[in-house]
Amino acid sequence: MQNVLKALHTEHAHICRVLDFLDTQIGLLEKGENPEWDLMKDVMHYMTNFPDIYHHPKEDLVFKRLRERQAGAIPEIDDILHEHGELAEMGQKFRAAINEVEGGSVMSVDDFSKMARGYVDVQRRHVELEERVLFPLARKFLRAEDWTEVDKAIKSQPDPMFGHMVKDEYKLIRSAICD
């Protein structure tokens, strides 16, 4: 249990650092300054290629097992499971918007800011609900055999930006976030 939840919690901390970076960049744009478009692209590449592909499926395993143990008693589970798909869609749309704006496409600052802030806000609320409600319930209701099954089923993938071996494509953004 502790290994799975500890890993998910650590990944949440990394996601929040990335969201803080996005907040800063959005703030620059809203003040009429130029954000670091390349680094924002890197952030969204990370978000759509690690949390959406590896982090959320791990959570899905935990939350589906929790739903089996507490059938119907935790309405937030279905909402969170559904939201994982919505977050992936939002991330892809936001990533495309960054590419389009950087490529010269015209989008109002207000429209871009609304999309960006919407993505960041939903991500933050999502993480907060999992940490405050669902992880404690998983600790309480899942049994040792549940955790063993979840651990076996997890498609293990080291974090390409915050892991021990940072992939080349993430070195600049990691440096910007961590320094």
Residue pairs with C-beta under 8 A, 6 or more apart in sequence:
1 138
1 139
1 142
1 144
1 147
3 151
4 58
4 62
4 147
4 150
4 151
4 154
5 62
5 135
5 138
5 139
7 58
8 55
8 58
8 59
8 62
8 130
8 135
9 131
9 135
11 51
11 55
11 159
12 127
12 130
12 131
14 159
14 161
14 162
15 47
15 51
15 55
15 123
15 127
16 124
16 127
17 177
17 178
18 43
18 46
18 47
18 177
19 120
19 123
19 124
20 177
21 39
21 43
21 173
21 176
21 177
22 40
22 43
22 116
22 119
22 120
23 120
25 35
25 36
25 39
25 40
26 35
26 113
26 116
26 117
26 120
28 34
28 35
29 35
29 109
29 112
29 113
29 116
30 109
30 113
36 176
37 98
37 101
37 102
38 102
38 172
39 172
39 173
39 176
40 98
41 95
41 98
41 99
41 102
42 169
42 170
42 172
42 173
43 173
44 91
44 94
44 95
44 98
45 95
45 169
46 160
46 161
46 170
46 173
47 91
47 95
48 88
48 91
48 92
48 95
49 160
50 157
50 159
50 160
50 161
51 87
52 84
52 87
52 88
52 91
53 157
54 155
54 157
56 84
56 87
56 88
57 155
58 150
58 154
58 155
59 80
59 84
59 130
60 81
60 84
61 150
61 153
61 154
62 134
62 138
62 142
62 150
63 77
63 80
63 81
63 134
63 138
64 77
64 81
65 138
65 142
65 146
65 149
65 150
66 74
66 77
66 134
66 137
66 138
66 141
66 142
67 74
67 77
67 78
69 141
69 142
69 143
69 146
70 137
70 141
74 133
74 134
74 137
76 129
76 133
76 134
77 134
80 126
80 129
80 130
80 134
83 122
83 126
86 122
87 122
87 123
87 126
90 118
90 119
90 122
91 119
93 115
94 115
94 116
94 119
97 107
97 112
97 115
97 116
100 107
101 107
101 112
142 150
158 164
158 165
160 166
160 167
160 169
160 170
161 167
161 170
161 173
161 174
162 174
166 174
